Amino acid sequence: LDEIRATAKARSLGNIETILASEDDPLLTRPVDLIFMCNTYHHLPMRIAYLSKLKRHLLPNGRIAIVEIDRTPWYYFLTAHRTDPAVIRREMTAAGYVLSDTHNILEYQSFQVFRKSPGA
């Protein structure tokens, strides 16, 4: 987070705020248009409940972008530090989201973007 803050400051990007969320509360102080998670999805203990809470913090056209390790070198299979993209899609759907975009630009990670389901 310190690196993101420093980069934002150096580039005069005043619209970037970093927050270290807790495992059961995102600790957001106002609605946002983008929630970005990078290689942290597998750490959430109660994912569907947590993701459901996030909806109230998204602006009407807000998105959740999830970058998560999935296609890993052999030694990463020895740990639980990965989540299959299909699992992420299934859990996001259960939490009230729809998949809006996928990007296949990362060698060892999936990159999926979700929006709130209509009526959610």
PyMOL commands that set and color helices and strands:
alter all, ss='L'
color gray80, all
select helices_A, chain A and resi 2-10+41-43+47-57+74-78+85-94
alter helices_A, ss='H'
color red, helices_A
select strands_A, chain A and resi 32-38+58-69+97-102+109-116
alter strands_A, ss='S'
color yellow, strands_A
deselect
rebuild
show_as cartoon
